[in-house]
Amino acid sequence: MTIKLHSRIAVAAVIAPLAVLATACGNGDDSPAKAADDSTTSSSATTTPAADDTTTTTDPTDTSDTPADPAGIDYVEGGTWHRADGTTVELPAKDYDGAVIWDGRLVVTKWDGEIYSDADVIAADGTVVDTFRTTAPVVVNDAGTTIAWIDPESGDVMTAWEGGQVQLGHVDLAAPGETIAYSAVAVIGGPNCYEVHDGCQVFVNSGVGQPQEFDSHGVNDNPIPSAIDFNDVTADGLVTYVDRVEDDGSCSALVDLTKNSTKPRWRTCDFEANLIAPDGQHVLALPAYYDGLGVSDLAIVDAQTMEETGRYGVEGGFSSNWAWSADGRLVLDSYDGAQWHLFAMTTDGATEEIADPVKGSEENSPYTMILH
């Protein structure tokens, strides 16, 4: 199929024992926006990228005791929303597992203690203006105008924007144990997802089958038949995805769907192609295999050549959360055995610590990255 190109959302990475695999219309008070009246419905090698003479590798102990200016970067630390303009907003809870910015409001998700999550829409003054249920963290388009999620009660694939919402499809949520059958990983298009207006596409991953794409035309299929999981989708037609997972690692690829072909620009089993940078010229590279609470290192590679341009890693430590900031830096946490650190790394590998270290256990990072 041909993907219409609208806007971009970075897909959250999910920690898995063997490899990183990728991250419902409420009614009445459970809906994030009132429904509009429009009529449209709707991997064999296991080594990580090798460093070269141009690669920067950073250790938390090499940084200054004074955090760098975090201007332009937003994140959640515990129960505090650190906004990109330098202001902070106190939140009603802690331990969030997902966050996006939607029309200037923060949408955070928190595990419900069983299988799914609760989402809060929080205004700039910290007021919770809406709450709804979702199978997994909510996703947002790059303009910050449209969100998407899957309703855990109905299985509806939902989109919402200021003043309206529409269902783009439906999934069967039947799954064994605590498996999440389907979760939204990307939305492009909008803001108005009715086909007679702007139109949208929602990409979903599955814990029980193949990934799928739903659009405002009512079309539902997998645009990349070899994909096991989508990792990222951009408005420029770039998609990173995993196509092989075995005990010894994973394989992944980058495809440009504007070429009207599903043939990858490149494919590798040396690392996992994960989040695409806002400039479209760089890709986050994660280890093809890891086991535990996080990854020991993260690399940035050129989206055309796969050449490594930067790397962060610390011996004996690990990172568990990461995202591209709106200004094009990779934001990541890092645990050193006693404290959690927050770093920002440019695409050429320059790394700065941007917050004071926080003491804590290795199981619980205090940081939740805001995906843009």
N, C-alpha and C positions, 0 to 999 in steps of 0.2 A: 504494500500500500504506500501511498505518498503521505508524508507527514506535513501538515500545514505548520508554518513556522510563526510562532507568536512570541512568547517570552520564556524566561528561564527560571528554574528552581534547582538548587543543589539538593542532592539526595543524601540523607543522613546515612552514615555507615553503621552497621550492626555487628557487634563483636560475636563471632562464632568460634567454636572450638577448633575447627580445621582451617577455615579461611573466612575472610570478610565477604559476606554475600550481598550486602547492599546496605533504610527506614521507611446513605445512611441518614438520611434526612431526619433530623430531630423535628418534632412537631411542637407547636405551642411554645412553652418557655424553654424547651430544649433546643430550639433552632437558633443559629447564630444570626440569621437575618430572615425577614419575612419573605415568603415566596412571591415572585413577580407574576404578572398575569399573562406574559407572553406565551405563545402556543407551542414552541419547540420543545420536545422531550429529549425529552430525551432522558586441563591444566597440568603439564607433566613436570617441568623444572620447578624447583622450589627456592631458588636463590633470589635475594632482593637486589635492586639495582646497585651496580658497583659504583663506588665513588671514584671521581677522577680529579685532576688537578684543579678543576674549576668549582668543585663541590665544597660547600661550607657545612661542616658538622659542628653542632653546638651542644655544649654541656651546661646544665644549669649552674654549675659551680664556676663557670667562666664569666658569668654576667656580673654587672654592678649590683651593689646592695640596694640601689635606688631604681625602682621600676621606671621604664621609659614612658613618655607621654602616650597614653592610649587613645588619643584623639582619633575619631573615625571608626573606632571599633566598639561594637556593643556585645554584651554577653550577660548571662545570669550567673551570679555567685550566691549559692544558697537561696535565701529569700530576697535577694536584691537584684533589681534590673539596672545594670550599668548601661546607660544610653550613649549613643555615639557622640552626642554633644557634651559629654562629660557629667551630666546630671545623673542622679540615681533615684529609683522609685522602689519603695518597699512593697513586696508582694505578699499575698495572703497565706502562702505556704512555702515549703522548701522541697528539695528532692525532685525537681522537674526532670523529665527525660526528653523533652523536645521544646523548641521555641522558634517562632517566626514573627516577623513584623507584618501586620496587615492594616493598611491605611493609618499608620501611626500608632496603632495599638499592638500590644504584645499578646500573642496567642501561645499559651504554654500548656503542655500536656503533662499529666501525672498518672502513673500506674494506679489502677483502682484496687489493687491488692489481690486480684484474681487473674484475669487474662487481659482485659482491655484497658482503656485510659479515659480520663475525664479531661476535657479541654476548657480552659478559662480564657475569655477575651478580656484583657485588662487595659483600661485607658491610661493616658499619660500621668494621671494623678493617683494611680494605683487602684482605682475602683474597678471591681469586676462587673462588667456590663453584660456579659452573657456566659453561659456554661452549656456544654453539650458533650455527648459521648462519642468516642471514636475508637476504632480498632487499634490505632497506633498514632504516633505524632502527626499533626496536621502539616500539610505542605502548602507553599505559597508560590505564586509566579514572581518573576524577578522585579516586576514593577510594584510588588507589594499590594496589589489591588484585588487579588482573587485567591481564595484558599480552597483546598480540596481535602476530603477525608472519606472514610467509609463508616457508615452507621452500623454499630455492632448489633443493633436490634433488628434492623430490616435488611441489611446487606446492600443498601443503596450506595452507589458511588455519587457523592455529593460535591457540588461546588457552590461557593457563595461569594458575593461581592457587596459593596455598600448598596443596600436597598433591594437586594434580590438573591435568590438561590435557585438552583435547578439540579435535578437528578440526571446524571448522564448514563446510568446503567445500573446493573444489579449483579451481585456475586453471591454464590452459595457459601455461607460461613461454616458449614459443617466441617469439623476437623477433629482429629484424635487428641485427647489430653488437653494440654494448654497451648496447642499450636494455634497461631493466628493464621487463618486461612488466606486472608487478603489484607494488604495494607497499601495505602497510597504512597508513592515515592516521588511523584513529580506532577506538576500541572503547568501547562503552557497555554497562552491565549488570554482572553479576557480584556477588560474586566468583566463584561457581561457575557456569560457563557451560553446564552441562547444563540442558536445558529443564525437567526435573523439579525442579530447584532454583531458581537465580536467572535463568538465561538470559542471553545476551549477543548483541550485534550488532557485526560488524566491517565497517567501511567501507574500501574499497580503491580506489586510483586505478590507471589503466592507461596504459602507454606505447604500447599498440597498439590500444586500443579504448575502450569506455565504462567509467566507474566503476561499481562494484557494491557491494551490501550483502549480507552473509551473516549469517543469524541461527540461533539454536538450534533453530528449527522446521524447518530444512532449506530455508528459502526463500532464493532468490538472485535479486535483480533490482536495478534502479536506481530508487530512490524518487523521484528528480527527473529525468525523462527529458531535460530540456534541459541538465543539468549535464555539463560536460566534465571537471571535476575538483572534488572536494570540498576545501574548505580547513579547515573546522572543523565539529564536531557537538557539541551540548551535550545534557545530560540533559533540559533544558526544551524540546527539540524545535527549537531554532534550528540552522540550517545555513547556512554561507556557502559559496558555490561560484562557479566561473568557468563562464560559458556561451558565451563568444565570445572567440576569440584570432585576431587578424589582424596584419598587419605594422605597423599604426599603433597597436596597443594591445589592451587586453582589456576585457571587460565582465563584471560579476559581480553577485551578488544575495544578499539575506538572506531566507530563508523560515522561517516558523514552522509546522512540520508538525503541531502540536497543533490547528491550525485545520482539519485534514483536507482540506487543499488544497495544491497545489504552486505556487499563485500567490504570487509574492514579496511580502514586506512592502515592499521597495523593490529597485530595480535601477539600476545606474549604470555608465557608461563613463568617469566622471571619475576614479575610483580603483578599486583592487581591494579588495573586502571580504575580509579575511583572518581573523586569529584573534579569537575572541569572548572578551571579558574575563570573569573569574570571576563578576562581578556580573550578567552577562547583559545589561547596559545599555549597553555600549560595545563598539566593534569597531575593531580595528587596520585602518587604511587605508593601503595601499601604492600607489605610483604605478601607473597603468594601463599604462605603458610605461617600460621602462628597459633599458639595455644596459650590460654591464660586470660588475664584480665585486660590486656591491651596489646599494643605493638611496641617493640623496642626502638623503632625508627620510622620516620616518614620521609619520603623523597618527593621532589617536584621534577617532572620531566617535560620536555618540549613536546607539544601535541603533534607536531609534524614528524620529528625524528626519533622520539623516545630518549633523546640525550638528557642525562640528568643535569639539572641546573642548580639544585640546592638539596640539602639534606639536614634533618634534625634527628639526633639520637643521643642517648646517654646510657652508658654501660650500667647494667643493674637496675635501670628504671624503665618506665613504660608510659605511653600515652593512651588515653581511653576515649577522648572526645576531640573532634576537629571540625572545622568549617572554614570556607572562604569568607572573608569579611567583604562588605560592600565596596571597600576601597582596594580590593585585590590582594590582600595579604592572607596567608593561611594562619588561622588562630588555632592553637592546640594547648591542651593541658599536658602536664608531665609530673609523674610521681617519682620522687628520689629516694624513697624508703621511709621518709618521715613527714615530708611536706608535699603539698600540691603546688605547682607553679603554672603560670599562664604566659604563653609566648605568642608572638606574632612573627611570621617569617615571610619575607618578600620572595618573589619568584626566582630571584638570583641567590637565595640562601641566606641573606642577612637576617639575623634573628635577634629579637629583643624581648626581655621579660617586661610585661606590661601591668603586672599587679603584684601586690605583696604576697609572699608565700603563705599558704594556709595549712596548718597542721591537720592531719586526718589519717584515716585508715586507707589501705590500698583498695578496698572494695568500693569506696564511695568518694568519687571526685566531687568537689563542691561546685564545679563549673558545668553549666549547660550552654552549649554554643547556639547562637542564633543563626539559623540558615537564611541565606538571601538568594 
